[in-house]
Amino acid sequence: MAISSPAGVLLVFALIAGEILQTLSLNLGINYGQIANNLPSPPQVVGLLQSISINKVKLYDADPNVLGAFSNSDIEFIIGIGNENVANMIDPSQAQAWIKQNVQPFFPQTKITCITVGNEVLSSNDTSLISNLLPAMQSLHGALVDLGFDQQVNITSAHSLAILDNSFPPSSGSFRQDLTEYIHPLLDFHSQTNYPFLINAYPYFAYKANPDTVSLEYVLFQTNPGVIDPNTNLNYDNMLYAQLDSVHSAIKAMGYNDIDVRISETGWPSKGDSDEAGATPQNAALYNGNLLMRSEMNQGTPLKPNTPINIYVFALFNEDLKPGPTSERNYGLFYPNNTPVYNIDLQGSASSGFSPSTSFLVTGSSSRQWATSAVGLAILSMVILF
């Protein structure tokens, strides 16, 4: 593998079926779901992730078998508390017991950096669960403080874009009025603790719902004229950045400018039902491949161009027991036998692309996909930092 630079050394990153070539310091965050009965053992997953230089993983629970297997692996973990257990965490003694059982035995050999409390709670329509979210987060934070983990481990929760009342134009992003009584104090918690606010963002859902009106090129980060925000005159050439900036604007509208917003889930399914437009391996390869390239460039959004976007891709494996439409079981980058679902093959060549200084062209799973940079690529990395 070579590295491209003004001195003329070429960097090659390739992810192809049966062969994955490592890059230097590739920091790829990925969601490791386990709603399946055919997944490889946790020790096998350690080997897979290390072979592709992924060093940030998000779980939906705190599986001790996984956390134990990843001891001394130098892979960072977000662990989760399920919605069914949120109410119990309000009790300080139970919160502390949970930390003692699920963090303390593994830390620091397993690098646990964050705990998500529930998943998409605010859009659940469960008023009791919604009311319990912030008290549970505060109780868990108190337990971390008491046990001396609060500087190493964050407390947060992942939210659906359904918490927004308006998302376009991005500068007019706002939260749902029926949720403001919960979101305002939640944002205050994030502001005080400096813990990140997480959002699950899926341009695929917008395309699936309106394939005749939503541009496929726009949602797949391909060349397109973009969409202008009439309030800021900023041009958005992809939907994900527009979605993220709508959250930035919604938070700002509530009086906060210091909250770090990160994408805890995004991805594209490689297979779907007949009414799930766009769910193909070619589109999945385009979405994730182009996302990788833009992240390597440390891109920010139009509203926050100097702040690299932090992302966890969904998901590591196809999960055969997930309920719902076929797409839900086909977001994985890998099959359970550790072979890639589709190819993301990036090799150096001169090509026009995203900017005058750096260009990328990512095509379908059977095509060659090229990357080059005039300023040189010493490190190819996704910026997924928790």
C-alpha positions as CSV (number, residue, x, y, z in Angstrom):
1,M,0.0,0.0,0.0
2,A,1.4,3.4,-0.9
3,I,0.5,6.9,0.1
4,S,-0.3,9.8,-2.2
5,S,1.3,13.2,-1.5
6,P,2.6,16.2,-3.4
7,A,5.9,14.2,-3.5
8,G,4.1,11.7,-5.7
9,V,3.5,8.8,-3.3
10,L,0.2,7.1,-3.9
11,L,-2.2,6.0,-1.1
12,V,-4.4,3.0,-1.9
13,F,-7.4,2.0,0.2
14,A,-9.3,-1.0,-1.0
15,L,-12.2,-2.9,0.5
16,I,-13.2,-5.7,-1.8
17,A,-14.9,-9.1,-1.3
18,G,-12.4,-11.5,0.3
19,E,-9.7,-8.8,0.7
20,I,-9.6,-5.8,2.9
21,L,-6.4,-3.7,2.8
22,Q,-5.7,-1.7,6.0
23,T,-5.1,2.0,5.9
24,L,-3.1,4.1,8.3
25,S,-5.1,5.2,11.4
26,L,-8.5,4.5,9.9
27,N,-10.9,5.4,12.6
28,L,-14.3,4.0,11.5
29,G,-17.1,4.0,14.0
30,I,-19.7,1.3,13.5
31,N,-22.9,0.0,15.1
32,Y,-22.6,-3.6,16.3
33,G,-26.1,-4.9,16.6
34,Q,-26.8,-8.5,17.7
35,I,-30.4,-9.2,16.8
36,A,-29.5,-12.4,15.0
37,N,-28.9,-16.1,15.6
38,N,-25.9,-16.6,13.3
39,L,-23.3,-14.0,14.2
40,P,-19.7,-14.8,14.7
41,S,-18.4,-15.0,18.2
42,P,-17.1,-11.8,19.9
43,P,-13.4,-12.9,19.6
44,Q,-14.0,-13.4,15.9
45,V,-15.5,-9.9,15.7
46,V,-12.4,-8.5,17.4
47,G,-10.3,-10.0,14.6
48,L,-12.6,-8.7,11.9
49,L,-12.6,-5.1,13.2
50,Q,-8.9,-5.0,13.7
51,S,-8.3,-6.3,10.2
52,I,-10.2,-3.3,8.8
53,S,-8.8,-0.8,11.3
54,I,-12.1,0.0,12.9
55,N,-11.5,1.2,16.4
56,K,-14.8,2.7,17.5
57,V,-17.9,0.5,18.2
58,K,-21.4,1.2,19.4
59,L,-23.4,-1.5,21.1
60,Y,-27.1,-1.4,22.0
61,D,-26.5,-3.1,25.3
62,A,-23.6,-3.9,27.6
63,D,-23.0,-7.5,26.6
64,P,-20.3,-8.8,29.0
65,N,-19.1,-11.4,26.4
66,V,-18.4,-8.6,23.9
67,L,-16.8,-6.3,26.5
68,G,-14.6,-9.1,27.8
69,A,-13.5,-10.2,24.4
70,F,-12.4,-6.7,23.4
71,S,-10.2,-6.3,26.5
72,N,-6.9,-4.7,25.5
73,S,-8.0,-4.4,21.9
74,D,-7.7,-0.6,22.0
75,I,-11.2,-0.3,20.4
76,E,-13.4,2.3,22.0
77,F,-17.0,1.4,23.0
78,I,-20.3,3.1,23.4
79,I,-22.6,0.8,25.5
80,G,-26.3,1.1,25.9
81,I,-29.2,0.8,28.3
82,G,-32.4,-0.4,26.7
83,N,-35.6,1.5,26.9
84,E,-37.1,-1.1,29.1
85,N,-34.5,-0.3,31.8
86,V,-34.6,3.5,31.7
87,A,-37.0,3.9,34.5
88,N,-34.9,1.7,36.8
89,M,-31.9,4.1,36.3
90,I,-33.7,6.9,38.1
91,D,-33.0,5.2,41.4
92,P,-29.4,6.3,42.3
93,S,-28.6,2.9,43.9
94,Q,-29.7,1.0,40.7
95,A,-27.8,3.4,38.5
96,Q,-24.6,2.9,40.6
97,A,-25.2,-0.9,40.6
98,W,-25.5,-0.8,36.8
99,I,-22.2,1.1,36.4
100,K,-20.5,-1.3,38.9
101,Q,-21.8,-4.3,36.9
102,N,-21.3,-3.1,33.3
103,V,-18.5,-0.6,33.4
104,Q,-16.3,-1.1,36.4
105,P,-15.3,-4.7,35.7
106,F,-14.1,-4.0,32.2
107,F,-12.6,-0.5,32.5
108,P,-10.0,0.5,31.5
109,Q,-8.9,-2.7,29.7
110,T,-12.0,-2.3,27.5
111,K,-12.2,1.4,26.5
112,I,-15.8,2.3,27.4
113,T,-16.2,6.0,26.5
114,C,-20.0,6.5,26.5
115,I,-23.3,5.2,27.7
116,T,-26.5,5.7,25.7
117,V,-29.6,5.8,27.8
118,G,-32.5,4.4,25.7
119,N,-32.8,4.7,22.0
120,E,-35.1,7.1,20.2
121,V,-37.0,7.7,23.4
122,L,-38.4,11.1,22.6
123,S,-40.2,9.9,19.4
124,S,-41.6,6.8,21.1
125,N,-44.9,8.3,22.1
126,D,-44.5,6.7,25.5
127,T,-45.0,9.7,27.8
128,S,-43.8,7.8,30.9
129,L,-40.6,6.7,29.1
130,I,-40.0,10.2,27.8
131,S,-40.5,11.7,31.3
132,N,-38.0,9.3,32.8
133,L,-35.2,9.9,30.3
134,L,-33.5,13.0,31.7
135,P,-33.8,11.8,35.4
136,A,-32.2,8.5,34.4
137,M,-29.4,10.3,32.6
138,Q,-28.8,12.6,35.6
139,S,-28.8,9.6,38.0
140,L,-26.3,7.7,35.9
141,H,-24.1,10.8,35.6
142,G,-24.2,11.1,39.4
143,A,-23.1,7.5,39.7
144,L,-20.2,8.1,37.3
145,V,-19.2,11.1,39.4
146,D,-19.3,9.0,42.6
147,L,-17.3,6.2,41.1
148,G,-14.8,8.5,39.4
149,F,-15.7,7.7,35.8
150,D,-17.4,11.0,34.7
151,Q,-14.3,12.4,33.0
152,Q,-13.8,9.2,30.9
153,V,-17.4,8.1,30.2
154,N,-20.2,10.2,28.7
155,I,-23.9,9.9,29.3
156,T,-26.2,10.6,26.4
157,S,-29.1,9.3,24.4
158,A,-29.7,8.7,20.6
159,H,-32.6,10.5,19.0
160,S,-34.6,10.0,15.8
161,L,-35.0,12.9,13.4
162,A,-38.7,12.5,14.2
163,I,-38.1,14.9,17.2
164,L,-38.0,17.7,14.6
165,D,-41.1,19.7,13.7
166,N,-39.3,21.3,10.8
167,S,-36.2,20.3,9.0
168,F,-36.2,22.4,5.8
169,P,-34.6,24.7,5.1
170,P,-31.9,23.6,7.5
171,S,-31.6,27.1,9.1
172,S,-35.2,26.9,10.1
173,G,-34.9,23.5,11.9
174,S,-37.0,23.3,15.0
175,F,-38.1,20.7,17.6
176,R,-41.6,19.5,17.9
177,Q,-43.7,21.8,20.2
178,D,-45.0,18.8,22.2
179,L,-41.4,17.8,23.1
180,T,-39.9,21.2,24.0
181,E,-40.7,20.7,27.7
182,Y,-38.5,17.7,27.7
183,I,-35.9,18.8,25.2
184,H,-35.0,22.1,26.8
185,P,-33.8,20.6,30.1
186,L,-32.2,17.8,28.2
187,L,-30.1,20.3,26.2
188,D,-29.3,22.1,29.5
189,F,-27.9,18.8,30.8
190,H,-25.7,18.4,27.6
191,S,-24.5,22.0,27.9
192,Q,-23.5,21.6,31.5
193,T,-21.8,18.3,31.1
194,N,-20.3,18.9,27.6
195,Y,-21.6,15.5,26.6
196,P,-22.6,15.0,22.9
197,F,-26.1,15.1,21.6
198,L,-26.7,12.1,19.3
199,I,-29.0,11.8,16.3
200,N,-29.9,8.9,14.1
201,A,-30.1,10.3,10.5
202,Y,-31.1,8.2,7.5
203,P,-31.5,10.0,4.1
204,Y,-32.6,6.6,2.8
205,F,-36.0,7.0,4.6
206,A,-36.7,10.2,2.8
207,Y,-35.8,8.6,-0.6
208,K,-37.8,5.5,0.2
209,A,-40.9,7.6,1.0
210,N,-40.6,9.8,-2.1
211,P,-38.4,8.3,-4.8
212,D,-40.1,10.3,-7.5
213,T,-39.3,13.7,-5.9
214,V,-36.1,13.1,-3.9
215,S,-33.0,13.1,-6.0
216,L,-31.0,9.8,-5.6
217,E,-27.8,11.7,-6.4
218,Y,-28.6,14.1,-3.6
219,V,-29.0,11.4,-1.0
220,L,-26.0,9.4,-2.2
221,F,-23.5,12.2,-2.1
222,Q,-23.2,12.2,-5.9
223,T,-22.8,15.2,-8.3
224,N,-25.9,17.3,-8.2
225,P,-26.8,21.0,-8.2
226,G,-27.7,20.9,-4.6
227,V,-30.4,22.7,-2.6
228,I,-30.0,26.3,-1.5
229,D,-31.1,27.4,2.0
230,P,-32.9,30.7,1.2
231,N,-32.2,32.1,4.6
232,T,-28.4,31.6,4.6
233,N,-27.8,31.1,0.9
234,L,-25.8,28.0,1.8
235,N,-25.7,25.2,-0.8
236,Y,-26.4,21.6,0.4
237,D,-25.2,19.0,-2.0
238,N,-26.4,16.1,0.1
239,M,-29.3,15.4,2.4
240,L,-27.3,14.1,5.4
241,Y,-25.6,17.5,6.0
242,A,-28.9,19.2,5.6
243,Q,-30.5,17.0,8.2
244,L,-27.6,17.5,10.6
245,D,-27.7,21.3,10.2
246,S,-31.5,21.3,10.9
247,V,-30.7,19.8,14.3
248,H,-27.9,22.4,14.8
249,S,-30.5,25.1,14.1
250,A,-33.2,23.6,16.3
251,I,-30.7,23.5,19.2
252,K,-29.6,27.1,18.5
253,A,-33.3,28.2,18.4
254,M,-33.6,26.9,22.0
255,G,-30.7,29.1,23.1
256,Y,-27.7,26.7,23.0
257,N,-24.6,27.2,20.9
258,D,-22.1,24.9,22.7
259,I,-23.6,21.5,22.2
260,D,-21.7,18.9,20.1
261,V,-24.1,17.1,17.7
262,R,-23.0,13.7,16.4
263,I,-24.5,11.1,14.2
264,S,-25.0,7.9,16.1
265,E,-26.5,6.0,13.2
266,T,-26.6,6.4,9.4
267,G,-26.5,3.8,6.6
268,W,-28.2,2.4,3.6
269,P,-29.8,-1.1,3.1
270,S,-28.5,-3.4,0.4
271,K,-31.8,-5.2,0.0
272,G,-35.5,-4.4,0.5
273,D,-39.0,-5.4,-0.3
274,S,-40.6,-4.5,-3.6
275,D,-41.9,-1.2,-2.2
276,E,-38.6,-0.2,-0.7
277,A,-37.1,1.9,-3.4
278,G,-33.4,2.2,-3.7
279,A,-32.4,-0.7,-1.4
280,T,-29.7,-2.2,-3.5
281,P,-26.1,-3.2,-2.9
282,Q,-25.0,-0.6,-5.5
283,N,-26.7,2.2,-3.7
284,A,-25.4,1.0,-0.3
285,A,-21.9,0.9,-1.6
286,L,-22.3,4.4,-3.0
287,Y,-23.7,5.8,0.2
288,N,-21.2,4.3,2.6
289,G,-18.3,4.7,0.2
290,N,-19.0,8.4,-0.5
291,L,-19.6,9.0,3.2
292,L,-16.2,7.5,4.0
293,M,-14.5,9.7,1.4
294,R,-16.1,12.9,2.7
295,S,-15.3,12.0,6.3
296,E,-11.7,11.4,5.3
297,M,-11.7,15.0,4.1
298,N,-12.7,16.1,7.6
299,Q,-15.7,17.9,6.1
300,G,-18.0,19.9,8.2
301,T,-21.6,20.9,7.3
302,P,-22.3,24.2,5.5
303,L,-23.4,25.7,8.9
304,K,-20.3,24.4,10.7
305,P,-17.7,24.0,8.0
306,N,-14.8,23.8,10.5
307,T,-16.3,21.1,12.7
308,P,-15.6,17.6,11.2
309,I,-18.7,15.4,11.4
310,N,-18.6,12.5,13.8
311,I,-20.4,9.4,12.6
312,Y,-21.2,5.8,13.5
313,V,-22.2,3.8,10.4
314,F,-25.1,1.3,10.7
315,A,-24.3,-1.5,10.8
316,L,-21.6,-4.1,11.1
317,F,-23.6,-7.2,10.2
318,N,-26.9,-8.1,8.6
319,E,-29.2,-9.1,11.5
320,D,-31.6,-11.9,10.5
321,L,-33.9,-11.7,13.5
322,K,-34.8,-7.9,13.2
323,P,-38.5,-7.4,12.8
324,G,-40.0,-5.2,10.1
325,P,-39.4,-4.9,6.3
326,T,-36.6,-6.7,4.6
327,S,-34.4,-3.6,4.6
328,E,-34.2,-3.8,8.4
329,R,-32.2,-7.1,8.1
330,N,-29.9,-5.8,5.4
331,Y,-28.0,-2.8,6.6
332,G,-24.8,-4.7,7.4
333,L,-21.5,-4.1,5.7
334,F,-20.8,-7.8,6.4
335,Y,-22.6,-11.1,6.3
336,P,-22.3,-13.2,9.5
337,N,-19.6,-15.2,7.9
338,N,-17.4,-12.1,7.8
339,T,-17.5,-11.6,4.1
340,P,-18.5,-8.1,2.7
341,V,-22.1,-7.7,1.5
342,Y,-20.8,-5.4,-1.3
343,N,-17.5,-4.0,-2.4
344,I,-16.1,-0.6,-1.5
345,D,-13.0,-0.5,-3.6
346,L,-11.0,2.8,-3.5
347,Q,-7.8,3.2,-5.6
348,G,-5.7,6.2,-6.5
349,S,-6.3,8.0,-9.8
350,A,-6.8,11.5,-11.1
351,S,-10.4,12.4,-11.3
352,S,-12.7,15.4,-10.9
353,G,-14.7,15.4,-7.7
354,F,-15.8,17.2,-4.6
355,S,-13.4,20.1,-4.6
356,P,-10.5,21.6,-6.6
357,S,-8.0,20.2,-4.2
358,T,-9.4,16.7,-3.6
359,S,-11.5,14.5,-5.9
360,F,-13.3,11.3,-5.4
361,L,-15.5,9.2,-7.7
362,V,-17.4,6.3,-6.1
363,T,-19.4,4.1,-8.4
364,G,-21.3,0.8,-8.0
365,S,-20.1,-2.4,-6.3
366,S,-18.7,-3.9,-9.5
367,S,-16.9,-0.9,-10.6
368,R,-13.5,0.6,-9.8
369,Q,-13.7,3.6,-7.4
370,W,-11.0,6.2,-7.4
371,A,-9.6,8.6,-4.9
372,T,-6.8,11.2,-5.2
373,S,-5.8,14.3,-3.3
374,A,-3.6,17.2,-4.4
375,V,-2.6,17.9,-0.9
376,G,-1.7,14.3,-0.2
377,L,-3.4,11.7,1.9
378,A,-1.1,10.6,4.7
379,I,-4.0,9.2,6.7
380,L,-7.3,7.9,5.5
381,S,-9.6,8.2,8.4
382,M,-13.2,8.7,9.4
383,V,-13.6,11.2,12.2
384,I,-15.8,9.4,14.6
385,L,-14.6,10.7,18.0
386,F,-16.3,10.1,21.3
